[in-house]
Amino acid sequence: MATLMTVPELHQRLESGERTVLLDVRWILGRTDGHANYLTAHVPGAVFVDLPTELADHAEAGRGRHPLPSPERFQETARRWGINDGDTIVAYDDSGSMAAARAWWMLRNAGVESVHLLDGGLAAWRAAGHPLEAGEVTAAVGNVSLGDGRMPSITELEASRWSRAGILLDARAGERYRGEVEPVDPRAGHIPGALSAPTTENVSSEGKFLPPEELRRRFEFLGLDENSNVAVYCGSGVTASHEIAALEIAGYSAALFPGSFSQWSNNAANDVAVGDAPFEDGADASSSMSRADGSSVEA
């Protein structure tokens, strides 16, 4: 199944009347203007998706800032978006698919086969000169039946051991990985053993995913091959979904750590590494890392 749908492909579907559910998932960390921007202009027929309330439960220290909702709650939400069994779904945003990928991953995880990211998002639709509409779209309630567990995921315990026999990618910005800044989570740094792989390097300056061969070269440079056992985390499981989409485009399968660093850093028993290297001295698990109380420990 194709991860992406291009603007010409979407436009052709809409013009021909093919059943397509459009999801506008505009959300950026630290901002609350996604819905207001949607009301101003969106792809005709698109339903607004509120990421913090519809693609997540309330934050919990033990589950992270954006814990996954129950399958039952997510099914109710998806039906409210107007999704029926067998529908083709296209999700987009205005930030290089960084937020829309969360909806893509969750629907794929729930067993929806025909779900795609609009490559380039709203900016690409605008650039093509296609019409926009304003106001709220309220869909007729759908009948989709959703499951769970169709996409691989890992637990906090598995994340702590992943780098011993696999590759753990940190999809956040490099400065957060290195521990130079941390705007929202309790501690700065990264899960020991993780490699820095910012999602921003998956897309062009126009917000479109890089071609498969370029993405593959990118991940090969990080040490991936066809036998790699890959898992991904970010701050709260949102942009990690984008990394998983990029990996899929490049030909890899990867698991998501849903709680991500927001869950990891809230657990005082978990070590946190800082700096450019997976472990602080760049060597192995014997390097120095910081605990929640600020002390150092030899792991």
N, C-alpha and C positions, 0 to 999 in steps of 0.2 A: 504494500500500500504506500502511496506517495505521502511523504511528510508535508510537502509544500504544495500550494496552489498559486499559480501566477495570477496577476491582475487580468491579463487577457483571458485566461481560462475561467476565472470567476465571472468576468463580464459576459462571456459567451453563455455561461450557465444561466445567469440571471435574464439575459435577453431571450433565451430559448424557453424560459419558464421551468427549467429543471428544479425540482425540490431542493432547496438549499437553506440551511439555517445559519444565519450570520451572527456571530458573537463579537461584540465590541468590548474588549477587556482592557480599557485604558486605566492603568495604575502605575505609579512610580513611587518608590520608597520616599517617605517624607512629604508627599503631596496629597492633597485631597480634592483636586479639581478635575478628576477623571470624568465624573458624571456631568459636571457643568460643561466640559468640553464636548462630551458626547451630545448633549442637548443642543449645542450650537451647530454641530455638523457631524454626520456619520454616514457610512455607506447605507444607501436606501434599504430599509427592511431590517437593519441590524438591531439586535436586542442588547441592551447594556448589561454587562456582567460586573458585579461589584466584588472584586477579588477578596477583600478582607472579610466579607460576610457570607459570600456564596461559594468561594473556593477554599474556605478555611473555617475552622472553629475558632472560638475565642483563644487567645494566647494562654499557654500554660508553661510554666518553667520546665516541667518534665516532658513536654511535647514540642516546645518551640513556639515561635511567634505566629506561625501560620499552620497549625496542625491540620491534617486532612480531616474533613468532615466524615461522618459515618456514611456507608453506602446508601442507607435508607434516606438520609437527609439530602445527599447529593442527587439521588434519583428524583426526589421531589423538586429540587431546584432545576434540574435539567428539563423536567416536564414543564415547569413554569416558563422556561425559555422557549417552549414550543417544539421540543425535540420528540419525534416519533421514531419507532423502530425502523431501521433501514434508511434514515435520513443521511444526507451528506452535510457535514458541518464544517464551516470555515471560521476560524478565530483570528482576530487581528487586534493590533493596538497601534500606538503612535510612538513606540520606543523600540523598534527593531525586533519585535515579537518577544521581548523579554518577559512581559506579563502574560501575553496570549498563550505562551508555551505552557503555562500552568494549567489552563483549561484543556489544551491539547493533551497533556500527559494524563490528567485526571479522567478525561473521556476515554482515552485509549486504555487506561488502567481498568476502567469500568466495562470494557468490552466493545466499545463503539469502533467499528472498523473504518468507516469513511469519515475521518476527521483530519483536517488540514490546517496549516498555518498559512495565512495570506502573505506571501513573500514580499517584504517591503512595507506591509501594512497600509495604514491610511495614507501615508506620504506617497506611496507608489500609486494608489488609487487616484489621489489628487493629481499627481504628475501626469497621469494618463489622460487627464481632462474629463474623467467620468463624473456624473452628477453626485451631489451630496444632498442629504435632507436633514432637517432639524426636528427637534421634539422627541418625545418618548415613543418607543414602539412597544406595545403590549401584545405579546403573542397569544394565540389560542393555546390552551394547555395541551401538551402532548401526552403520549402514552408510552414513552420509551421505558424499557426494562433494563436496568443496569446491574452489573455484577461488581466484582472487585478482584484485585490481585492478578490482573492480566499483564501488568508491567512489573519487572523486577524491582525490588526495593530491599533496603537493608536496615537493620536496627542500630541503635547506639552502640551496643556491644560489638556487633559485626564491624561497625566503622572503626572501632578501636583496634581491631586486628587486621583490617583489610589490607594494609600496605605490606604485610608479611608475605602474602602470596598473590597480591593483585595490585592494581593501580587505583589510587584514590585521588580524584581531581577536585580541587577547590575552585568553584566557578566565580568567586567574588573578585572585586578589583584587587590589583596587586598590593596596594597600600594596606588593605584590610588583611590580606593574607600575611603580610610581613609584620603586622601588628603596629603599624605606624599610626593608624587611626581606627576607631571603632565607634560609629555613630549611634548604635542601638543595642548592641549585645553587652553582657556583663564584663567580658574580658576580651582583649585584643590578641590576635594571632591566628593560628590555624591548628587543625587536628594533626598531631604528630604523624609524620609519614606521608602527608598529602602533598601533591604537586600543585603549583599555581597554574590555573588555566582560565583566565578571565573570559567571561562570555562575550565581552565586547570585541574580542578577537575572532569571533565566529562570523561577524557581519561586516559588510562594506560600509563606507561613509554614508551610503544611502539607506542603510538599515536592512539590506538584503543579505541573506546567507551567502557566504562564499561558495564557489562551485565545489562539488564533491571532492575533486582532486586536490584543491587547495586545503580543504578541511582535513583531508586524509594526511597530507604532508604535515599539517600543523600537529595532529595527534601522533603521527609517527615520530616527530621531533621530541614529543614528550615520552616516548618509549612504548607506544601502543603498537601491537601487531594483531594478526587475526586470532591469536590464542589468548590475548589479554583478558583478564577478568577485571572489569572496570566498574567503579562506583563513583557517584558525583554528589557533592553537597554544595551549598551556598550559605546564605544567611538564614533562610527560613524555608527552603524548598521551592522557591519561585524560579529564580534564574538558573538553578540547577536543572530544571526541566528544559530550559532553552539549550543547555549544554548537551542534554540527552538527545534532543532533536538534532543538533549539529552532528553529534556522534552517529546517529542513525543515518543522516544524509551521507556521511563519510563511510558508512558500511559497518559500523560497530554497534553492538548492543551494550547498554550500560544500566546499572541499577541506581535508583535514587535513595538518598538518605533523607527522608521527609522532614525530620526535625532539624537537620543540618546544624550549623554552628550555634544557632540560638538555643537549641536543646543542649548541645555539647557543652557550651560555655557556662550554662546554668548549673551544671553538675560539678560540685566542688571536688569530686573524686577524679575528674578527668584532667589530664595534663594539657597544656596549651603551649605550642612552640611558636617562636617568633623568628623573624629574619627570612632570607631568601630561600633557605634550604628546607627540605622536608622535616629533618630534625635539626636542632639548632647548630650543631657543628657540621651538618651536612654529611655525616657518616652513617650512624645507625641509631638504634633505639637507646643507646647508652648516653646520649647527649642530654644536656641540661634543658629543662622546661619549667614553666611557671605554673604553680597551683593557684587556686582561687584566692588564697590568703596572701599572695605575692611572694611567697618563699620559693626557693629553688629546690628541685629534687633531681636526683640522678635516676632516670627511668631505666 
